[in-house]
Amino acid sequence: MNNVKGGRLCKAAVMLCKNPNFWLYLDLRVAFKSGCDIPLGTHNEQDAKDWVLKSCGQLTSRSQIDHCPIAREKINTIFKSFNKWLRKQQPVILKRN
């Protein structure tokens, strides 16, 4: 399954992992779930990719998301959770560099 072509969800997952707001979301999510202080700015694009792959079922590539029902369901849940969190944030956080 490593040589599959990514589709719509793969492309959306790639864009998500490039989003600095998603990195911040992961910082805060990990801090909350672990009960530890995680400095803001800890996560980056590679961390986001690794987290998405693990969360979607230990995938080796985001291109697999479109071809695995469990991964499709999980990435949609991730998109919904992130977007819900994003809507609650102050406009200052939404700035891009």
Chimera marker file (.cmm) of the C-alpha trace (Angstrom):
<marker_set name="trace">
<marker id="1" x="0.000" y="0.000" z="0.000" r="1" g="1" b="0" radius="0.5"/>
<marker id="2" x="3.046" y="2.291" z="-0.037" r="1" g="1" b="0" radius="0.5"/>
<marker id="3" x="2.777" y="3.192" z="-3.734" r="1" g="1" b="0" radius="0.5"/>
<marker id="4" x="-0.810" y="4.435" z="-3.745" r="1" g="1" b="0" radius="0.5"/>
<marker id="5" x="-1.660" y="7.836" z="-5.144" r="1" g="1" b="0" radius="0.5"/>
<marker id="6" x="-3.057" y="10.398" z="-2.747" r="1" g="1" b="0" radius="0.5"/>
<marker id="7" x="-6.403" y="12.001" z="-3.386" r="1" g="1" b="0" radius="0.5"/>
<marker id="8" x="-8.445" y="14.827" z="-1.912" r="1" g="1" b="0" radius="0.5"/>
<marker id="9" x="-7.953" y="13.833" z="1.735" r="1" g="1" b="0" radius="0.5"/>
<marker id="10" x="-4.218" y="13.351" z="1.260" r="1" g="1" b="0" radius="0.5"/>
<marker id="11" x="-3.904" y="16.843" z="-0.182" r="1" g="1" b="0" radius="0.5"/>
<marker id="12" x="-5.984" y="18.301" z="2.642" r="1" g="1" b="0" radius="0.5"/>
<marker id="13" x="-3.828" y="16.461" z="5.216" r="1" g="1" b="0" radius="0.5"/>
<marker id="14" x="-0.645" y="17.845" z="3.623" r="1" g="1" b="0" radius="0.5"/>
<marker id="15" x="-2.039" y="21.389" z="3.815" r="1" g="1" b="0" radius="0.5"/>
<marker id="16" x="-3.117" y="20.810" z="7.409" r="1" g="1" b="0" radius="0.5"/>
<marker id="17" x="0.377" y="19.689" z="8.398" r="1" g="1" b="0" radius="0.5"/>
<marker id="18" x="1.850" y="22.851" z="6.846" r="1" g="1" b="0" radius="0.5"/>
<marker id="19" x="-0.471" y="25.080" z="8.878" r="1" g="1" b="0" radius="0.5"/>
<marker id="20" x="1.272" y="26.803" z="11.840" r="1" g="1" b="0" radius="0.5"/>
<marker id="21" x="-2.108" y="27.049" z="13.585" r="1" g="1" b="0" radius="0.5"/>
<marker id="22" x="-2.326" y="23.247" z="13.486" r="1" g="1" b="0" radius="0.5"/>
<marker id="23" x="1.101" y="23.076" z="15.105" r="1" g="1" b="0" radius="0.5"/>
<marker id="24" x="-0.162" y="25.303" z="17.906" r="1" g="1" b="0" radius="0.5"/>
<marker id="25" x="-3.266" y="23.123" z="18.207" r="1" g="1" b="0" radius="0.5"/>
<marker id="26" x="-0.981" y="20.103" z="18.666" r="1" g="1" b="0" radius="0.5"/>
<marker id="27" x="1.092" y="21.951" z="21.286" r="1" g="1" b="0" radius="0.5"/>
<marker id="28" x="-2.023" y="22.689" z="23.302" r="1" g="1" b="0" radius="0.5"/>
<marker id="29" x="-3.577" y="19.263" z="22.721" r="1" g="1" b="0" radius="0.5"/>
<marker id="30" x="-0.470" y="17.420" z="23.889" r="1" g="1" b="0" radius="0.5"/>
<marker id="31" x="-0.126" y="19.720" z="26.904" r="1" g="1" b="0" radius="0.5"/>
<marker id="32" x="-3.742" y="19.100" z="27.891" r="1" g="1" b="0" radius="0.5"/>
<marker id="33" x="-3.650" y="15.337" z="27.337" r="1" g="1" b="0" radius="0.5"/>
<marker id="34" x="-0.307" y="14.855" z="29.114" r="1" g="1" b="0" radius="0.5"/>
<marker id="35" x="-0.899" y="17.358" z="31.897" r="1" g="1" b="0" radius="0.5"/>
<marker id="36" x="2.568" y="18.796" z="31.193" r="1" g="1" b="0" radius="0.5"/>
<marker id="37" x="3.611" y="22.259" z="30.164" r="1" g="1" b="0" radius="0.5"/>
<marker id="38" x="4.527" y="22.190" z="26.487" r="1" g="1" b="0" radius="0.5"/>
<marker id="39" x="6.116" y="25.404" z="25.227" r="1" g="1" b="0" radius="0.5"/>
<marker id="40" x="4.154" y="26.971" z="22.392" r="1" g="1" b="0" radius="0.5"/>
<marker id="41" x="6.035" y="26.521" z="19.160" r="1" g="1" b="0" radius="0.5"/>
<marker id="42" x="7.160" y="23.000" z="20.012" r="1" g="1" b="0" radius="0.5"/>
<marker id="43" x="5.479" y="21.271" z="17.063" r="1" g="1" b="0" radius="0.5"/>
<marker id="44" x="6.432" y="21.776" z="13.427" r="1" g="1" b="0" radius="0.5"/>
<marker id="45" x="5.405" y="20.407" z="10.025" r="1" g="1" b="0" radius="0.5"/>
<marker id="46" x="7.228" y="17.097" z="10.492" r="1" g="1" b="0" radius="0.5"/>
<marker id="47" x="5.708" y="16.594" z="13.944" r="1" g="1" b="0" radius="0.5"/>
<marker id="48" x="2.268" y="17.296" z="12.499" r="1" g="1" b="0" radius="0.5"/>
<marker id="49" x="2.819" y="14.772" z="9.708" r="1" g="1" b="0" radius="0.5"/>
<marker id="50" x="4.034" y="12.134" z="12.158" r="1" g="1" b="0" radius="0.5"/>
<marker id="51" x="1.055" y="12.762" z="14.437" r="1" g="1" b="0" radius="0.5"/>
<marker id="52" x="-1.454" y="12.547" z="11.569" r="1" g="1" b="0" radius="0.5"/>
<marker id="53" x="0.076" y="9.297" z="10.287" r="1" g="1" b="0" radius="0.5"/>
<marker id="54" x="0.008" y="7.742" z="13.750" r="1" g="1" b="0" radius="0.5"/>
<marker id="55" x="-3.502" y="8.980" z="14.486" r="1" g="1" b="0" radius="0.5"/>
<marker id="56" x="-4.834" y="7.618" z="11.198" r="1" g="1" b="0" radius="0.5"/>
<marker id="57" x="-3.699" y="4.091" z="11.975" r="1" g="1" b="0" radius="0.5"/>
<marker id="58" x="0.079" y="3.967" z="11.885" r="1" g="1" b="0" radius="0.5"/>
<marker id="59" x="0.206" y="4.843" z="8.182" r="1" g="1" b="0" radius="0.5"/>
<marker id="60" x="3.525" y="5.282" z="6.405" r="1" g="1" b="0" radius="0.5"/>
<marker id="61" x="2.265" y="7.955" z="3.997" r="1" g="1" b="0" radius="0.5"/>
<marker id="62" x="-0.579" y="10.458" z="3.886" r="1" g="1" b="0" radius="0.5"/>
<marker id="63" x="-1.394" y="9.126" z="0.408" r="1" g="1" b="0" radius="0.5"/>
<marker id="64" x="-2.821" y="6.055" z="2.150" r="1" g="1" b="0" radius="0.5"/>
<marker id="65" x="-5.551" y="8.095" z="3.845" r="1" g="1" b="0" radius="0.5"/>
<marker id="66" x="-7.825" y="8.110" z="0.789" r="1" g="1" b="0" radius="0.5"/>
<marker id="67" x="-7.599" y="4.313" z="0.471" r="1" g="1" b="0" radius="0.5"/>
<marker id="68" x="-8.282" y="3.255" z="4.067" r="1" g="1" b="0" radius="0.5"/>
<marker id="69" x="-11.794" y="3.663" z="5.538" r="1" g="1" b="0" radius="0.5"/>
<marker id="70" x="-10.527" y="3.966" z="9.116" r="1" g="1" b="0" radius="0.5"/>
<marker id="71" x="-7.962" y="6.584" z="8.111" r="1" g="1" b="0" radius="0.5"/>
<marker id="72" x="-10.595" y="8.567" z="6.178" r="1" g="1" b="0" radius="0.5"/>
<marker id="73" x="-12.848" y="8.571" z="9.215" r="1" g="1" b="0" radius="0.5"/>
<marker id="74" x="-10.017" y="9.575" z="11.537" r="1" g="1" b="0" radius="0.5"/>
<marker id="75" x="-8.706" y="12.417" z="9.334" r="1" g="1" b="0" radius="0.5"/>
<marker id="76" x="-12.217" y="13.817" z="9.041" r="1" g="1" b="0" radius="0.5"/>
<marker id="77" x="-12.470" y="13.761" z="12.844" r="1" g="1" b="0" radius="0.5"/>
<marker id="78" x="-9.113" y="15.560" z="13.053" r="1" g="1" b="0" radius="0.5"/>
<marker id="79" x="-10.294" y="18.224" z="10.575" r="1" g="1" b="0" radius="0.5"/>
<marker id="80" x="-13.521" y="18.736" z="12.538" r="1" g="1" b="0" radius="0.5"/>
<marker id="81" x="-11.748" y="18.973" z="15.905" r="1" g="1" b="0" radius="0.5"/>
<marker id="82" x="-9.124" y="21.373" z="14.602" r="1" g="1" b="0" radius="0.5"/>
<marker id="83" x="-11.698" y="23.580" z="12.864" r="1" g="1" b="0" radius="0.5"/>
<marker id="84" x="-13.864" y="23.655" z="16.002" r="1" g="1" b="0" radius="0.5"/>
<marker id="85" x="-10.831" y="24.703" z="18.050" r="1" g="1" b="0" radius="0.5"/>
<marker id="86" x="-9.814" y="27.262" z="15.411" r="1" g="1" b="0" radius="0.5"/>
<marker id="87" x="-13.225" y="28.952" z="15.438" r="1" g="1" b="0" radius="0.5"/>
<marker id="88" x="-12.858" y="29.555" z="19.186" r="1" g="1" b="0" radius="0.5"/>
<marker id="89" x="-9.471" y="31.286" z="18.954" r="1" g="1" b="0" radius="0.5"/>
<marker id="90" x="-8.703" y="34.956" z="19.054" r="1" g="1" b="0" radius="0.5"/>
<marker id="91" x="-7.920" y="36.576" z="15.683" r="1" g="1" b="0" radius="0.5"/>
<marker id="92" x="-4.351" y="37.243" z="16.867" r="1" g="1" b="0" radius="0.5"/>
<marker id="93" x="-3.540" y="33.529" z="16.779" r="1" g="1" b="0" radius="0.5"/>
<marker id="94" x="-4.766" y="33.253" z="13.214" r="1" g="1" b="0" radius="0.5"/>
<marker id="95" x="-2.040" y="35.494" z="11.806" r="1" g="1" b="0" radius="0.5"/>
<marker id="96" x="0.421" y="33.867" z="9.451" r="1" g="1" b="0" radius="0.5"/>
<marker id="97" x="4.036" y="34.862" z="9.080" r="1" g="1" b="0" radius="0.5"/>
<link id1="1" id2="2" r="1" g="1" b="0" radius="0.2"/>
<link id1="2" id2="3" r="1" g="1" b="0" radius="0.2"/>
<link id1="3" id2="4" r="1" g="1" b="0" radius="0.2"/>
<link id1="4" id2="5" r="1" g="1" b="0" radius="0.2"/>
<link id1="5" id2="6" r="1" g="1" b="0" radius="0.2"/>
<link id1="6" id2="7" r="1" g="1" b="0" radius="0.2"/>
<link id1="7" id2="8" r="1" g="1" b="0" radius="0.2"/>
<link id1="8" id2="9" r="1" g="1" b="0" radius="0.2"/>
<link id1="9" id2="10" r="1" g="1" b="0" radius="0.2"/>
<link id1="10" id2="11" r="1" g="1" b="0" radius="0.2"/>
<link id1="11" id2="12" r="1" g="1" b="0" radius="0.2"/>
<link id1="12" id2="13" r="1" g="1" b="0" radius="0.2"/>
<link id1="13" id2="14" r="1" g="1" b="0" radius="0.2"/>
<link id1="14" id2="15" r="1" g="1" b="0" radius="0.2"/>
<link id1="15" id2="16" r="1" g="1" b="0" radius="0.2"/>
<link id1="16" id2="17" r="1" g="1" b="0" radius="0.2"/>
<link id1="17" id2="18" r="1" g="1" b="0" radius="0.2"/>
<link id1="18" id2="19" r="1" g="1" b="0" radius="0.2"/>
<link id1="19" id2="20" r="1" g="1" b="0" radius="0.2"/>
<link id1="20" id2="21" r="1" g="1" b="0" radius="0.2"/>
<link id1="21" id2="22" r="1" g="1" b="0" radius="0.2"/>
<link id1="22" id2="23" r="1" g="1" b="0" radius="0.2"/>
<link id1="23" id2="24" r="1" g="1" b="0" radius="0.2"/>
<link id1="24" id2="25" r="1" g="1" b="0" radius="0.2"/>
<link id1="25" id2="26" r="1" g="1" b="0" radius="0.2"/>
<link id1="26" id2="27" r="1" g="1" b="0" radius="0.2"/>
<link id1="27" id2="28" r="1" g="1" b="0" radius="0.2"/>
<link id1="28" id2="29" r="1" g="1" b="0" radius="0.2"/>
<link id1="29" id2="30" r="1" g="1" b="0" radius="0.2"/>
<link id1="30" id2="31" r="1" g="1" b="0" radius="0.2"/>
<link id1="31" id2="32" r="1" g="1" b="0" radius="0.2"/>
<link id1="32" id2="33" r="1" g="1" b="0" radius="0.2"/>
<link id1="33" id2="34" r="1" g="1" b="0" radius="0.2"/>
<link id1="34" id2="35" r="1" g="1" b="0" radius="0.2"/>
<link id1="35" id2="36" r="1" g="1" b="0" radius="0.2"/>
<link id1="36" id2="37" r="1" g="1" b="0" radius="0.2"/>
<link id1="37" id2="38" r="1" g="1" b="0" radius="0.2"/>
<link id1="38" id2="39" r="1" g="1" b="0" radius="0.2"/>
<link id1="39" id2="40" r="1" g="1" b="0" radius="0.2"/>
<link id1="40" id2="41" r="1" g="1" b="0" radius="0.2"/>
<link id1="41" id2="42" r="1" g="1" b="0" radius="0.2"/>
<link id1="42" id2="43" r="1" g="1" b="0" radius="0.2"/>
<link id1="43" id2="44" r="1" g="1" b="0" radius="0.2"/>
<link id1="44" id2="45" r="1" g="1" b="0" radius="0.2"/>
<link id1="45" id2="46" r="1" g="1" b="0" radius="0.2"/>
<link id1="46" id2="47" r="1" g="1" b="0" radius="0.2"/>
<link id1="47" id2="48" r="1" g="1" b="0" radius="0.2"/>
<link id1="48" id2="49" r="1" g="1" b="0" radius="0.2"/>
<link id1="49" id2="50" r="1" g="1" b="0" radius="0.2"/>
<link id1="50" id2="51" r="1" g="1" b="0" radius="0.2"/>
<link id1="51" id2="52" r="1" g="1" b="0" radius="0.2"/>
<link id1="52" id2="53" r="1" g="1" b="0" radius="0.2"/>
<link id1="53" id2="54" r="1" g="1" b="0" radius="0.2"/>
<link id1="54" id2="55" r="1" g="1" b="0" radius="0.2"/>
<link id1="55" id2="56" r="1" g="1" b="0" radius="0.2"/>
<link id1="56" id2="57" r="1" g="1" b="0" radius="0.2"/>
<link id1="57" id2="58" r="1" g="1" b="0" radius="0.2"/>
<link id1="58" id2="59" r="1" g="1" b="0" radius="0.2"/>
<link id1="59" id2="60" r="1" g="1" b="0" radius="0.2"/>
<link id1="60" id2="61" r="1" g="1" b="0" radius="0.2"/>
<link id1="61" id2="62" r="1" g="1" b="0" radius="0.2"/>
<link id1="62" id2="63" r="1" g="1" b="0" radius="0.2"/>
<link id1="63" id2="64" r="1" g="1" b="0" radius="0.2"/>
<link id1="64" id2="65" r="1" g="1" b="0" radius="0.2"/>
<link id1="65" id2="66" r="1" g="1" b="0" radius="0.2"/>
<link id1="66" id2="67" r="1" g="1" b="0" radius="0.2"/>
<link id1="67" id2="68" r="1" g="1" b="0" radius="0.2"/>
<link id1="68" id2="69" r="1" g="1" b="0" radius="0.2"/>
<link id1="69" id2="70" r="1" g="1" b="0" radius="0.2"/>
<link id1="70" id2="71" r="1" g="1" b="0" radius="0.2"/>
<link id1="71" id2="72" r="1" g="1" b="0" radius="0.2"/>
<link id1="72" id2="73" r="1" g="1" b="0" radius="0.2"/>
<link id1="73" id2="74" r="1" g="1" b="0" radius="0.2"/>
<link id1="74" id2="75" r="1" g="1" b="0" radius="0.2"/>
<link id1="75" id2="76" r="1" g="1" b="0" radius="0.2"/>
<link id1="76" id2="77" r="1" g="1" b="0" radius="0.2"/>
<link id1="77" id2="78" r="1" g="1" b="0" radius="0.2"/>
<link id1="78" id2="79" r="1" g="1" b="0" radius="0.2"/>
<link id1="79" id2="80" r="1" g="1" b="0" radius="0.2"/>
<link id1="80" id2="81" r="1" g="1" b="0" radius="0.2"/>
<link id1="81" id2="82" r="1" g="1" b="0" radius="0.2"/>
<link id1="82" id2="83" r="1" g="1" b="0" radius="0.2"/>
<link id1="83" id2="84" r="1" g="1" b="0" radius="0.2"/>
<link id1="84" id2="85" r="1" g="1" b="0" radius="0.2"/>
<link id1="85" id2="86" r="1" g="1" b="0" radius="0.2"/>
<link id1="86" id2="87" r="1" g="1" b="0" radius="0.2"/>
<link id1="87" id2="88" r="1" g="1" b="0" radius="0.2"/>
<link id1="88" id2="89" r="1" g="1" b="0" radius="0.2"/>
<link id1="89" id2="90" r="1" g="1" b="0" radius="0.2"/>
<link id1="90" id2="91" r="1" g="1" b="0" radius="0.2"/>
<link id1="91" id2="92" r="1" g="1" b="0" radius="0.2"/>
<link id1="92" id2="93" r="1" g="1" b="0" radius="0.2"/>
<link id1="93" id2="94" r="1" g="1" b="0" radius="0.2"/>
<link id1="94" id2="95" r="1" g="1" b="0" radius="0.2"/>
<link id1="95" id2="96" r="1" g="1" b="0" radius="0.2"/>
<link id1="96" id2="97" r="1" g="1" b="0" radius="0.2"/>
</marker_set>
